[in-house]
Amino acid sequence: MYRPSLKSPWSLIALLALSIGLFIIAQNSYVVIKSPNYEEKLAAVNLAQAFIDSLKAEIELRGIDIDPIDDPHQTGLIGHRLTSITTDRGILSEKQASINPNLAAMFVEELIKQRLKPGDKVAVGITGSNPAVNLALYAAMSVLELDPQIIVSLSSASYGANREELTWLDMEAILKEKQLLPFGSRYASMGGSEDLGLGLTDNGIQSLRDAMRRNNVPMLMGANLDENVDLRMAAYQELLGDEGRYRLFINIGGGLANVGSEPNARLIPEGINHKLAEKEFEKEGAMMKMARKNVPVLHVRRILRWARNYGITLEVDKVPVPGEGKIFSSTLHNLTVASICLAILLAAIIAVIIFDRHDRRFMANIVDPDDEL
């Protein structure tokens, strides 16, 4: 005849309590998984932070004015809205947000993707418009021990390295003097319109010349943009020597000698471009000419968009924490703990089933006195 289970209600309650407890333990158990190349990324970030701190200390020592509103963290990396070497308008919020050493990790990842090795030569074209991004790139190249050949368009957009007494070349010189930077710009051009500083005042042109002179950086200056591009390519070839070709060309910003024209800067896909040589451009800069030499091109123009793609939070009101973000590590549920909890729960359920069957057999062997009558 049918006999109901003899399991005690208390055993079911205990099983329920155990299940809930194990679920809570598994749900709240996490493990931090470091991303690939974690050590290199963290080293680059720490170096970028050292760059920022050293520049801030030297700027304060020199008594250079820092606007507490435009530069809320008092880094000194935010320039003025307008100076004699300012070429066009810059976006203040973007310049503020980019003062984040974690950007160096982004460059480390991009450079490692290209399978670059220590000693590899890379051609670099930058401007003075966003010194914080330049610092992040420099930190990444330093940690990876690359051999960058750098040409800078020295003038700057608003809020960049646009102080006449503190151009990008001067910032490089400070870091070299403190033995933090093993390389720097090999050549410089005026930047701005036609890469000739057209539209700047005579004082502005002279300030740029003075900056090149005091930092012993030769000037590239032709009669027009095309000549400046040719001069730039000749300089890169001279710096390359007999090593065949560059492993990568890196462009930061929208320097016309690099991108050819403003429309080009917006239309060229950001990131690595392997097929840039297949496209037609009305005006060609160093990027296109490098691509025709089978050199991959890394184009970075809007750093905030890049940061979002890598999970780096850029906040103006918050001091960035080095090593924080998805690019460094991710937090996942601990599968080991979850597996142990599952095993314990299954064991408990099996135990209850076994004891229940044992009780059924025991009761089946009991003779009911009424049945014998």
VOBA-1610 file (N, C-alpha, C; in pm, whole numbers, padded with zeros to 5 digits, always signed):
BEGIN
Met+00084-00120+00000Met+00000+00000+00000Met+00088+00125+00000Tyr+00033+00238-00042Tyr+00107+00365-00047Tyr+00136+00414+00092Arg+00266+00454+00113Arg+00301+00514+00241Arg+00368+00649+00213Pro+00327+00753+00278Pro+00388+00886+00257Pro+00532+00889+00308Ser+00611+00988+00254Ser+00749+01004+00299Ser+00752+01034+00447Leu+00851+00975+00513Leu+00866+00998+00656Leu+00964+01109+00688Lys+01008+01185+00580Lys+01101+01296+00605Lys+01039+01393+00703Ser+01120+01436+00799Ser+01073+01535+00896Ser+01060+01671+00829Pro+00956+01746+00859Pro+00947+01883+00806Pro+01070+01965+00842Trp+01133+01929+00954Trp+01251+02005+00994Trp+01369+01981+00900Ser+01377+01860+00843Ser+01485+01834+00748Ser+01465+01915+00620Leu+01340+01931+00580Leu+01312+02014+00460Leu+01343+02161+00486Ile+01310+02206+00607Ile+01339+02345+00643Ile+01490+02367+00645Ala+01562+02267+00701Ala+01708+02279+00705Ala+01767+02282+00565Leu+01710+02200+00476Leu+01758+02196+00337Leu+01732+02329+00268Leu+01616+02387+00295Leu+01585+02519+00239Leu+01682+02625+00290Ala+01707+02623+00421Ala+01799+02721+00480Ala+01939+02704+00423Leu+01982+02579+00407Leu+02114+02554+00350Leu+02122+02606+00207Ser+02016+02585+00129Ser+02014+02630-00010Ser+02027+02782-00017Ile+01951+02851+00068Ile+01956+02997+00068Ile+02094+03046+00110Gly+02151+02982+00212Gly+02284+03023+00260Gly+02391+03004+00154Leu+02388+02889+00087Leu+02486+02863-00017Leu+02471+02957-00135Phe+02346+02991-00167Phe+02322+03087-00276Phe+02382+03223-00242Ile+02362+03267-00120Ile+02414+03398-00078Ile+02568+03397-00083Ile+02627+03286-00037Ile+02774+03277-00041Ile+02824+03282-00185Ala+02762+03204-00274Ala+02806+03200-00414Ala+02783+03334-00483Gln+02670+03398-00453Gln+02636+03525-00517Gln+02732+03636-00478Asn+02786+03629-00357Asn+02872+03736-00306Asn+03020+03700-00308Ser+03054+03594-00376Ser+03195+03555-00388Ser+03246+03597-00526Tyr+03348+03683-00525Tyr+03402+03734-00651Tyr+03552+03707-00659Val+03602+03709-00778Val+03746+03698-00801Val+03785+03805-00903Val+03900+03867-00880Val+03950+03971-00970Val+04045+03906-01070Ile+04012+03920-01198Ile+04093+03864-01306Ile+04172+03977-01371Lys+04303+03970-01363Lys+04386+04072-01425Lys+04382+04057-01577Ser+04383+04170-01645Ser+04381+04167-01790Ser+04518+04129-01844Pro+04526+04086-01970Pro+04657+04057-02028Pro+04747+04180-02023Asn+04876+04157-02005Asn+04977+04264-02000Asn+04950+04362-01886Tyr+04897+04309-01777Tyr+04862+04393-01663Tyr+04984+04469-01610Glu+05097+04401-01596Glu+05215+04463-01537Glu+05264+04580-01622Glu+05266+04561-01753Glu+05310+04669-01842Glu+05214+04788-01836Lys+05085+04759-01831Lys+04986+04867-01823Lys+05003+04947-01695Leu+05018+04877-01584Leu+05032+04946-01456Leu+05161+05026-01451Ala+05269+04971-01507Ala+05395+05045-01509Ala+05382+05172-01591Ala+05313+05164-01705Ala+05293+05283-01789Ala+05208+05387-01718Val+05106+05342-01648Val+05019+05434-01575Val+05097+05505-01466Asn+05177+05430-01393Asn+05257+05491-01286Asn+05357+05591-01341Leu+05413+05559-01458Leu+05507+05653-01520Leu+05435+05778-01567Ala+05317+05761-01626Ala+05238+05878-01668Ala+05204+05966-01548Gln+05172+05904-01436Gln+05143+05982-01315Gln+05268+06056-01268Ala+05383+05991-01280Ala+05509+06056-01243Ala+05536+06177-01334Phe+05504+06162-01464Phe+05517+06276-01556Phe+05431+06393-01508Ile+05305+06363-01479Ile+05212+06469-01438Ile+05258+06536-01310Asp+05299+06456-01211Asp+05342+06512-01082Asp+05469+06596-01097Ser+05562+06550-01179Ser+05688+06623-01197Ser+05665+06756-01268Leu+05580+06754-01370Leu+05550+06879-01440Leu+05480+06977-01348Lys+05387+06928-01269Lys+05316+07015-01175Lys+05414+07080-01077Ala+05505+07001-01022Ala+05602+07054-00926Ala+05690+07161-00990Glu+05735+07137-01112Glu+05823+07233-01179Glu+05746+07359-01218Ile+05623+07344-01262Ile+05542+07461-01299Ile+05518+07549-01177Glu+05489+07487-01063Glu+05470+07563-00940Glu+05600+07630-00899Leu+05713+07560-00914Leu+05843+07616-00877Leu+05877+07738-00961Arg+05839+07733-01088Arg+05867+07846-01177Arg+05768+07960-01160Gly+05666+07939-01081Gly+05567+08045-01059Gly+05477+08071-01178Ile+05461+07970-01263Ile+05374+07983-01380Ile+05228+07977-01334Asp+05148+08067-01385Asp+05009+08079-01341Asp+04927+07956-01380Ile+04850+07906-01282Ile+04756+07796-01304Ile+04617+07845-01269Asp+04525+07837-01363Asp+04388+07882-01340Asp+04313+07774-01261Pro+04268+07805-01137Pro+04201+07703-01055Pro+04064+07661-01109Ile+04006+07742-01196Ile+03876+07707-01254Ile+03896+07618-01376Asp+03982+07660-01467Asp+04007+07580-01587Asp+04083+07452-01554Asp+04167+07458-01452Asp+04251+07344-01415Asp+04223+07308-01269Pro+04108+07246-01242Pro+04065+07225-01103Pro+04159+07140-01019His+04237+07052-01080His+04330+06969-01005His+04470+07029-01000Gln+04483+07151-01053Gln+04609+07226-01044Gln+04727+07148-01102Thr+04706+07087-01218Thr+04814+07008-01279Thr+04911+07094-01359Gly+04864+07207-01408Gly+04947+07289-01494Gly+04942+07247-01639Leu+04869+07139-01669Leu+04861+07089-01807Leu+04750+07155-01887Ile+04670+07237-01823Ile+04567+07314-01893Ile+04621+07453-01919Gly+04630+07489-02045Gly+04679+07622-02079Gly+04572+07728-02075His+04595+07836-02144His+04500+07949-02147His+04405+07935-02266Arg+04298+08012-02260Arg+04203+08009-02371Arg+04265+08067-02496Leu+04345+08174-02482Leu+04402+08241-02598Leu+04540+08296-02563Thr+04638+08262-02646Thr+04773+08317-02635Thr+04824+08344-02776Ser+04945+08393-02784Ser+05000+08425-02916Ser+05034+08301-02997Ile+05040+08182-02934Ile+05069+08059-03009Ile+04947+07966-03015Thr+04829+08023-02994Thr+04704+07946-03002Thr+04652+07951-03145Thr+04628+07833-03203Thr+04589+07827-03343Thr+04438+07819-03363Asp+04368+07746-03277Asp+04223+07734-03293Asp+04160+07700-03158Arg+04028+07684-03160Arg+03957+07658-03036Arg+03971+07513-02993Gly+03988+07495-02865Gly+03992+07361-02808Gly+03876+07342-02712Ile+03843+07218-02683Ile+03733+07187-02593Ile+03790+07167-02453Leu+03758+07260-02364Leu+03815+07258-02230Leu+03783+07129-02156Ser+03657+07084-02162Ser+03618+06965-02086Ser+03697+06842-02131Glu+03726+06835-02261Glu+03804+06721-02310Glu+03947+06727-02260Lys+04005+06848-02257Lys+04142+06862-02207Lys+04148+06829-02058Gln+04046+06869-01984Gln+04043+06838-01840Gln+04030+06689-01815Ala+03938+06626-01887Ala+03912+06484-01865Ala+04029+06397-01906Ser+04108+06444-02002Ser+04218+06362-02052Ser+04337+06358-01958Ile+04335+06439-01853Ile+04445+06434-01756Ile+04422+06315-01666Asn+04447+06199-01721Asn+04420+06073-01653Asn+04531+05975-01691Pro+04615+05937-01596Pro+04727+05848-01630Pro+04683+05713-01683Asn+04558+05673-01656Asn+04512+05542-01703Asn+04505+05534-01854Leu+04509+05648-01922Leu+04511+05645-02068Leu+04636+05575-02120Ala+04741+05576-02041Ala+04864+05509-02084Ala+04840+05360-02106Ala+04752+05301-02026Ala+04722+05157-02041Ala+04657+05130-02176Met+04576+05224-02222Met+04511+05210-02351Met+04615+05204-02463Phe+04715+05292-02455Phe+04819+05291-02557Phe+04904+05164-02549Val+04929+05116-02427Val+05004+04991-02413Val+04932+04879-02486Glu+04801+04870-02467Glu+04725+04763-02532Glu+04729+04777-02683Glu+04713+04899-02733Glu+04715+04920-02878Glu+04851+04886-02937Leu+04958+04924-02867Leu+05092+04898-02920Leu+05128+04750-02914Ile+05085+04683-02808Ile+05114+04540-02798Ile+05039+04462-02905Lys+04919+04509-02941Lys+04843+04442-03048Lys+04922+04439-03178Gln+05010+04538-03195Gln+05089+04545-03319Gln+05217+04461-03311Arg+05230+04387-03200Arg+05344+04296-03181Arg+05477+04369-03189Leu+05479+04489-03133Leu+05603+04566-03130Leu+05695+04510-03023Lys+05823+04515-03051Lys+05924+04464-02960Lys+06016+04577-02915Pro+06083+04559-02802Pro+06179+04661-02757Pro+06278+04695-02868Gly+06300+04824-02887Gly+06393+04869-02990Gly+06330+04897-03124Asp+06205+04856-03143Asp+06138+04883-03271Asp+06120+05033-03291Lys+06145+05078-03413Lys+06126+05220-03443Lys+05983+05247-03486Val+05923+05349-03426Val+05790+05394-03465Val+05799+05543-03494Ala+05728+05587-03597Ala+05720+05729-03630Ala+05600+05789-03558Val+05619+05906-03500Val+05514+05968-03419Val+05495+06112-03463Gly+05369+06149-03484Gly+05335+06287-03514Gly+05236+06338-03412Ile+05273+06443-03339Ile+05186+06498-03235Ile+05175+06649-03252Thr+05090+06708-03169Thr+05078+06854-03162Thr+05090+06894-03016Gly+05086+07024-02992Gly+05089+07071-02854Gly+04951+07086-02794Ser+04847+07041-02867Ser+04710+07071-02825Ser+04662+06992-02705Asn+04713+06873-02683Asn+04666+06793-02569Asn+04785+06724-02503Pro+04857+06798-02418Pro+04979+06743-02359Pro+04954+06619-02273Ala+04838+06608-02210Ala+04811+06491-02125Ala+04807+06363-02208Val+04751+06370-02327Val+04746+06252-02415Val+04887+06218-02464Asn+04965+06322-02496Asn+05104+06298-02535Asn+05179+06225-02424Leu+05157+06267-02301Leu+05226+06205-02187Leu+05188+06058-02174Ala+05060+06028-02194Ala+05015+05889-02185Ala+05082+05804-02292Leu+05091+05856-02414Leu+05158+05784-02522Leu+05306+05765-02490Tyr+05371+05870-02443Tyr+05514+05862-02411Tyr+05540+05758-02302Ala+05452+05752-02202Ala+05469+05654-02095Ala+05460+05513-02149Ala+05363+05490-02237Ala+05346+05356-02296Ala+05469+05318-02379Met+05519+05410-02460Met+05635+05380-02543Met+05759+05358-02458Ser+05771+05430-02348Ser+05886+05413-02259Ser+05886+05275-02195Val+05771+05234-02143Val+05762+05105-02075Val+05788+04991-02173Leu+05740+05004-02295Leu+05760+04899-02396Leu+05896+04910-02464Glu+05974+05012-02425Glu+06111+05030-02473Glu+06118+05043-02625Leu+06022+05117-02679Leu+06024+05144-02823Leu+06122+05257-02853Asp+06149+05274-02981Asp+06241+05380-03025Asp+06162+05478-03112Pro+06091+05573-03050Pro+06006+05663-03128Pro+06084+05778-03190Gln+06050+05808-03314Gln+06106+05924-03384Gln+05992+06025-03398Ile+06000+06132-03320Ile+05885+06219-03299Ile+05905+06354-03367Ile+05800+06398-03434Ile+05797+06534-03489Ile+05671+06600-03436Val+05687+06719-03378Val+05575+06788-03315Val+05538+06914-03393Ser+05407+06933-03411Ser+05355+07061-03459Ser+05335+07145-03333Leu+05421+07244-03312Leu+05441+07300-03178Leu+05328+07390-03130Ser+05260+07458-03217Ser+05152+07546-03171Ser+05040+07461-03112Ser+04939+07526-03057Ser+04840+07451-02981Ser+04702+07514-02994Ala+04601+07430-02978Ala+04464+07480-02964Ala+04447+07536-02823Ser+04334+07597-02798Ser+04304+07653-02666Ser+04319+07547-02558Tyr+04370+07588-02444Tyr+04381+07505-02323Tyr+04480+07390-02337Gly+04565+07396-02439Gly+04670+07297-02452Gly+04801+07351-02400Ala+04911+07307-02460Ala+05044+07358-02422Ala+05068+07488-02498Asn+04989+07590-02464Asn+04991+07714-02542Asn+05045+07833-02464Arg+05115+07809-02355Arg+05188+07917-02289Arg+05321+07936-02363Glu+05353+08060-02391Glu+05476+08087-02466Glu+05599+08035-02392Glu+05596+08041-02260Glu+05711+07996-02180Glu+05704+07849-02142Leu+05595+07781-02183Leu+05578+07640-02147Leu+05513+07566-02264Thr+05585+07557-02373Thr+05536+07482-02488Thr+05556+07333-02463Trp+05513+07251-02558Trp+05532+07107-02542Trp+05681+07072-02535Leu+05764+07141-02613Leu+05907+07114-02607Leu+05963+07144-02468Asp+05912+07247-02403Asp+05958+07280-02268Asp+05915+07172-02169Met+05797+07117-02187Met+05752+07008-02100Met+05841+06886-02117Glu+05873+06854-02242Glu+05966+06743-02266Glu+06099+06767-02197Ala+06149+06890-02207Ala+06280+06923-02148Ala+06279+06903-01996Ile+06168+06939-01932Ile+06157+06921-01787Ile+06167+06773-01751Leu+06095+06690-01823Leu+06095+06547-01794Leu+06231+06483-01825Lys+06298+06532-01929Lys+06432+06481-01958Lys+06530+06519-01848Glu+06520+06643-01802Glu+06609+06690-01697Glu+06591+06609-01569Lys+06469+06565-01543Lys+06441+06484-01425Lys+06467+06335-01451Gln+06520+06305-01569Gln+06556+06168-01609Gln+06436+06073-01607Leu+06321+06126-01642Leu+06201+06044-01653Leu+06172+06005-01797Leu+06230+06080-01891Leu+06198+06060-02032Leu+06326+06035-02111Pro+06339+05920-02176Pro+06462+05888-02249Pro+06463+05938-02394Phe+06355+06000-02439Phe+06348+06046-02577Phe+06265+06174-02582Gly+06255+06234-02700Gly+06176+06356-02717Gly+06162+06388-02864Ser+06105+06503-02892Ser+06083+06543-03031Ser+06216+06568-03100Arg+06229+06513-03221Arg+06353+06529-03298Arg+06345+06650-03391Tyr+06223+06681-03435Tyr+06201+06799-03519Tyr+06070+06864-03476Ala+06055+06990-03515Ala+05931+07063-03484Ala+05893+07151-03602Ser+05762+07168-03616Ser+05711+07263-03715Ser+05619+07361-03644Met+05575+07462-03715Met+05490+07564-03654Met+05352+07510-03620Gly+05298+07419-03703Gly+05162+07373-03682Gly+05063+07477-03730Gly+04937+07457-03696Gly+04834+07551-03738Gly+04806+07543-03886Ser+04751+07649-03941Ser+04713+07652-04082Ser+04834+07631-04171Glu+04821+07537-04267Glu+04928+07503-04361Glu+05054+07452-04291Asp+05044+07424-04161Asp+05159+07383-04080Asp+05266+07492-04078Leu+05223+07615-04106Leu+05315+07729-04109Leu+05278+07835-04007Gly+05179+07804-03923Gly+05137+07902-03822Gly+05068+08022-03882Leu+05009+08005-04001Leu+04941+08118-04064Leu+04828+08167-03973Gly+04818+08296-03957Gly+04717+08353-03868Gly+04773+08391-03733Leu+04889+08336-03697Leu+04953+08377-03571Leu+05020+08512-03590Thr+05034+08583-03482Thr+05103+08712-03487Thr+05254+08689-03500Asp+05324+08796-03531Asp+05470+08786-03539Asp+05527+08744-03405Asn+05468+08794-03296Asn+05514+08754-03163Asn+05495+08604-03141Gly+05382+08552-03191Gly+05356+08410-03176Gly+05457+08325-03252Ile+05484+08364-03378Ile+05583+08292-03459Ile+05719+08297-03391Gln+05755+08413-03339Gln+05885+08427-03273Gln+05891+08342-03146Ser+05780+08334-03073Ser+05777+08253-02951Ser+05799+08105-02983Leu+05742+08059-03093Leu+05762+07920-03134Leu+05907+07897-03176Arg+05962+07992-03250Arg+06103+07980-03288Arg+06193+07977-03165Asp+06162+08063-03069Asp+06244+08069-02947Asp+06236+07937-02870Ala+06118+07877-02866Ala+06102+07749-02795Ala+06186+07640-02862Met+06185+07638-02995Met+06267+07539-03067Met+06416+07563-03040Arg+06453+07689-03038Arg+06595+07723-03021Arg+06642+07686-02880Arg+06565+07722-02777Arg+06613+07695-02641Arg+06611+07547-02606Asn+06537+07469-02684Asn+06532+07325-02659Asn+06613+07246-02763Asn+06686+07319-02849Asn+06775+07256-02948Asn+06702+07156-03037Val+06585+07194-03084Val+06507+07109-03174Val+06499+07177-03310Pro+06550+07115-03416Pro+06549+07177-03550Pro+06406+07201-03600Met+06392+07304-03680Met+06261+07342-03733Met+06244+07292-03876Leu+06123+07243-03905Leu+06086+07208-04041Leu+05994+07317-04092Met+06031+07385-04200Met+05947+07492-04250Met+05970+07511-04399Gly+05869+07473-04479Gly+05874+07493-04622Gly+05791+07614-04662Ala+05761+07623-04791Ala+05685+07738-04841Ala+05535+07717-04829Asn+05492+07590-04819Asn+05350+07560-04808Asn+05334+07424-04741Leu+05209+07379-04729Leu+05182+07253-04658Leu+05247+07135-04730Asp+05236+07131-04863Asp+05294+07019-04937Asp+05443+07006-04911Glu+05512+07120-04911Glu+05655+07117-04884Glu+05683+07071-04742Asn+05599+07115-04649Asn+05619+07073-04511Asn+05599+06923-04493Val+05502+06869-04566Val+05481+06724-04560Val+05603+06652-04615Asp+05656+06701-04728Asp+05775+06639-04787Asp+05895+06650-04694Leu+05910+06767-04630Leu+06020+06784-04535Leu+06005+06688-04418Arg+05884+06669-04375Arg+05857+06580-04262Arg+05891+06435-04300Met+05851+06394-04417Met+05881+06258-04462Met+06032+06238-04478Ala+06101+06340-04528Ala+06246+06330-04541Ala+06312+06319-04404Ala+06258+06391-04307Ala+06313+06385-04171Ala+06291+06247-04110Tyr+06171+06193-04129Tyr+06145+06058-04079Tyr+06240+05956-04143Gln+06264+05972-04273Gln+06354+05878-04342Gln+06496+05891-04288Glu+06538+06013-04264Glu+06673+06035-04209Glu+06685+05969-04070Leu+06581+05984-03989Leu+06583+05928-03854Leu+06573+05776-03856Leu+06512+05722-03960Leu+06499+05577-03971Leu+06633+05511-04000Gly+06715+05576-04081Gly+06844+05518-04116Gly+06827+05401-04211Asp+06898+05294-04185Asp+06900+05178-04275Asp+06811+05065-04224Glu+06711+05094-04146Glu+06632+04988-04083Glu+06511+04944-04165Gly+06502+04985-04288Gly+06394+04936-04374Gly+06270+05022-04368Arg+06187+05000-04269Arg+06066+05082-04255Arg+06025+05085-04108Tyr+05941+05182-04079Tyr+05888+05193-03943Tyr+05786+05082-03919Arg+05778+05038-03796Arg+05681+04934-03762Arg+05541+04992-03744Leu+05533+05123-03719Leu+05402+05186-03695Leu+05417+05337-03707Phe+05311+05402-03757Phe+05303+05548-03752Phe+05190+05585-03658Ile+05219+05670-03561Ile+05120+05710-03461Ile+05089+05858-03479Asn+04963+05889-03499Asn+04921+06029-03508Asn+04828+06060-03392Ile+04861+06165-03319Ile+04776+06214-03210Ile+04726+06353-03248Gly+04595+06367-03261Gly+04538+06497-03292Gly+04516+06517-03441Gly+04508+06645-03479Gly+04474+06677-03618Gly+04574+06767-03685Gly+04703+06747-03656Gly+04806+06826-03724Gly+04799+06809-03874Leu+04790+06918-03948Leu+04767+06910-04093Leu+04880+06841-04166Ala+05003+06854-04119Ala+05113+06787-04186Ala+05102+06635-04174Asn+05024+06589-04077Asn+05003+06445-04059Asn+04879+06395-04131Val+04769+06470-04119Val+04641+06422-04172Val+04608+06478-04310Gly+04675+06585-04351Gly+04651+06643-04483Gly+04549+06754-04483Ser+04435+06732-04417Ser+04330+06833-04412Ser+04236+06803-04296Glu+04158+06901-04257Glu+04061+06882-04149Glu+03958+06774-04182Pro+03902+06774-04305Pro+03808+06664-04337Pro+03872+06527-04325Asn+03999+06515-04363Asn+04067+06387-04350Asn+04071+06342-04204Ala+04103+06436-04116Ala+04116+06402-03974Ala+03986+06344-03920Arg+03873+06395-03969Arg+03743+06347-03921Arg+03702+06216-03989Leu+03741+06199-04114Leu+03693+06084-04191Leu+03779+05959-04172Ile+03907+05977-04145Ile+03993+05860-04127Ile+03951+05786-04000Pro+03924+05657-04009Pro+03881+05583-03890Pro+03985+05590-03779Glu+03937+05613-03659Glu+04029+05615-03546Glu+04071+05473-03512Gly+04192+05459-03466Gly+04246+05327-03438Gly+04347+05287-03544Ile+04371+05157-03554Ile+04469+05106-03649Ile+04409+05103-03789Asn+04482+05160-03883Asn+04442+05160-04024Asn+04547+05082-04104His+04507+04967-04156His+04598+04886-04237His+04579+04910-04387Lys+04466+04970-04425Lys+04436+04984-04567Lys+04418+05130-04608Leu+04487+05218-04536Leu+04475+05360-04567Leu+04530+05391-04706Ala+04626+05315-04751Ala+04688+05341-04881Ala+04592+05315-04997Glu+04486+05239-04972Glu+04390+05208-05078Glu+04289+05320-05102Lys+04286+05419-05014Lys+04189+05527-05025Lys+04249+05648-05096Glu+04163+05726-05156Glu+04206+05847-05225Glu+04175+05970-05141Phe+04271+06060-05130Phe+04254+06183-05054Phe+04294+06301-05142Glu+04218+06409-05130Glu+04252+06527-05207Glu+04387+06583-05164Lys+04408+06584-05033Lys+04537+06628-04979Lys+04592+06517-04892Glu+04719+06487-04907Glu+04780+06380-04830Glu+04880+06436-04731Gly+04875+06379-04609Gly+04973+06412-04508Gly+05068+06296-04487Ala+05146+06304-04381Ala+05244+06199-04352Ala+05178+06064-04329Met+05055+06065-04275Met+04984+05939-04252Met+04968+05859-04380Met+04919+05925-04484Met+04894+05857-04610Met+05024+05811-04676Lys+05126+05895-04667Lys+05253+05859-04729Lys+05318+05742-04656Met+05301+05738-04524Met+05352+05624-04449Met+05275+05497-04488Ala+05144+05512-04504Ala+05062+05396-04541Ala+05105+05340-04675Arg+05146+05426-04767Arg+05191+05379-04898Arg+05326+05307-04890Lys+05393+05324-04778Lys+05518+05251-04753Lys+05492+05125-04671Asn+05364+05084-04665Asn+05323+04963-04592Asn+05344+04975-04441Val+05329+05096-04390Val+05340+05119-04246Val+05199+05131-04189Pro+05161+05047-04093Pro+05030+05062-04029Pro+05020+05197-03959Val+04900+05252-03955Val+04878+05385-03897Val+04783+05375-03780Leu+04825+05431-03666Leu+04738+05444-03549Leu+04695+05589-03540His+04566+05613-03558His+04512+05749-03560His+04424+05770-03437Val+04461+05866-03353Val+04384+05898-03232Val+04351+06046-03234Arg+04222+06077-03240Arg+04181+06218-03246Arg+04093+06257-03128Arg+03987+06181-03101Arg+03896+06212-02992Arg+03918+06113-02878Ile+03998+06153-02781Ile+04042+06062-02677Ile+03928+06015-02587Leu+03824+06096-02569Leu+03714+06057-02481Leu+03642+05934-02538Arg+03625+05929-02668Arg+03560+05816-02731Arg+03644+05690-02711Trp+03773+05705-02726Trp+03862+05592-02704Trp+03853+05541-02562Ala+03852+05632-02468Ala+03847+05593-02327Ala+03721+05512-02297Arg+03609+05553-02352Arg+03484+05479-02329Arg+03495+05337-02387Asn+03557+05324-02502Asn+03571+05192-02562Asn+03653+05097-02474Tyr+03743+05153-02397Tyr+03829+05072-02311Tyr+03780+05067-02166Gly+03665+05124-02140Gly+03612+05120-02004Gly+03685+05210-01907Ile+03752+05313-01958Ile+03822+05408-01871Ile+03728+05525-01845Thr+03702+05551-01720Thr+03613+05661-01683Thr+03691+05790-01673Leu+03654+05889-01754Leu+03719+06020-01751Leu+03621+06120-01690Glu+03650+06161-01568Glu+03563+06254-01498Glu+03643+06377-01459Val+03586+06494-01487Val+03654+06619-01457Val+03661+06643-01308Asp+03555+06610-01235Asp+03545+06643-01093Asp+03612+06541-01001Lys+03662+06432-01056Lys+03719+06326-00973Lys+03865+06304-01008Val+03949+06300-00904Val+04090+06271-00926Val+04103+06125-00968Pro+04160+06096-01084Pro+04168+05958-01131Pro+04256+05871-01040Val+04216+05747-01027Val+04293+05650-00947Val+04373+05563-01044Pro+04505+05569-01038Pro+04585+05486-01129Pro+04554+05337-01112Gly+04538+05268-01224Gly+04513+05124-01220Gly+04368+05087-01202Glu+04278+05184-01216Glu+04135+05157-01196Glu+04064+05151-01330Gly+03986+05046-01353Gly+03909+05036-01476Gly+03915+04896-01534Lys+03823+04870-01626Lys+03813+04737-01688Lys+03936+04702-01771Ile+04010+04801-01814Ile+04127+04772-01895Ile+04236+04702-01814Phe+04228+04714-01681Phe+04327+04652-01594Phe+04280+04517-01541Ser+04155+04508-01504Ser+04104+04384-01445Ser+03953+04383-01453Ser+03896+04266-01434Ser+03751+04251-01430Ser+03714+04166-01310Thr+03599+04194-01252Thr+03551+04121-01134Thr+03443+04024-01177Leu+03465+03896-01153Leu+03371+03791-01192Leu+03332+03708-01071His+03219+03641-01083His+03179+03548-00978His+03283+03436-00967Asn+03312+03399-00843Asn+03411+03296-00818Asn+03352+03158-00849Leu+03392+03100-00961Leu+03336+02972-01004Leu+03376+02859-00909Thr+03491+02870-00848Thr+03534+02766-00754Thr+03441+02761-00634Val+03414+02878-00577Val+03322+02885-00463Val+03183+02839-00504Ala+03136+02883-00622Ala+03003+02843-00669Ala+02996+02691-00688Ser+03104+02631-00740Ser+03105+02486-00760Ser+03101+02411-00627Ile+03175+02462-00529Ile+03174+02398-00397Ile+03035+02406-00334Cys+02973+02523-00345Cys+02838+02541-00291Cys+02740+02445-00358Leu+02752+02432-00490Leu+02664+02341-00562Leu+02686+02197-00517Ala+02812+02159-00499Ala+02843+02023-00455Ala+02786+01995-00316Ile+02798+02093-00227Ile+02743+02077-00091Ile+02592+02060-00096Leu+02526+02142-00179Leu+02381+02135-00188Leu+02337+02000-00245Leu+02406+01955-00350Leu+02371+01824-00408Leu+02392+01711-00308Ala+02500+01720-00232Ala+02527+01618-00130Ala+02417+01616-00025Ala+02372+01734+00015Ala+02266+01743+00115Ala+02136+01683+00062Ile+02104+01713-00064Ile+01981+01660-00123Ile+01989+01507-00133Ile+02105+01457-00179Ile+02122+01311-00191Ile+02111+01245-00054Ala+02168+01310+00048Ala+02161+01255+00184Ala+02017+01243+00231Val+01938+01347+00205Val+01797+01344+00245Val+01724+01232+00171Ile+01751+01215+00041Ile+01686+01109-00036Ile+01723+00971+00019Ile+01853+00952+00049Ile+01898+00822+00101Ile+01833+00790+00234Phe+01833+00886+00324Phe+01771+00861+00454Phe+01622+00837+00441Asp+01559+00905+00344Asp+01415+00886+00324Asp+01388+00743+00276Arg+01469+00694+00181Arg+01450+00556+00135Arg+01475+00455+00247His+01573+00485+00331His+01602+00396+00443His+01482+00387+00535Asp+01420+00502+00561Asp+01302+00504+00647Asp+01186+00429+00583Arg+01173+00438+00450Arg+01064+00366+00382Arg+01082+00215+00398Arg+01207+00166+00377Arg+01231+00023+00391Arg+01206-00025+00535Phe+01247+00058+00628Phe+01228+00022+00768Phe+01080+00008+00801Met+01001+00102+00754Met+00857+00100+00782Met+00789-00013+00707Ala+00845-00051+00592Ala+00784-00160+00515Ala+00797-00295+00587Asn+00898-00307+00673Asn+00920-00433+00746Asn+00843-00439+00878Ile+00777-00336+00914Ile+00699-00335+01038Ile+00563-00399+01011Val+00528-00494+01091Val+00399-00566+01075Val+00291-00494+01153Asp+00185-00462+01084Asp+00069-00399+01148Asp-00013-00505+01221Pro-00029-00495+01353Pro-00106-00596+01428Pro-00244-00615+01372Asp-00305-00514+01319Asp-00440-00528+01268Asp-00446-00620+01147Asp-00329-00629+01073Asp-00326-00713+00954Asp-00329-00862+00990Glu-00284-00896+01113Glu-00280-01036+01153Glu-00413-01088+01203Leu-00503-01002+01225Leu-00635-01043+01278Leu-00724-01092+01164
//
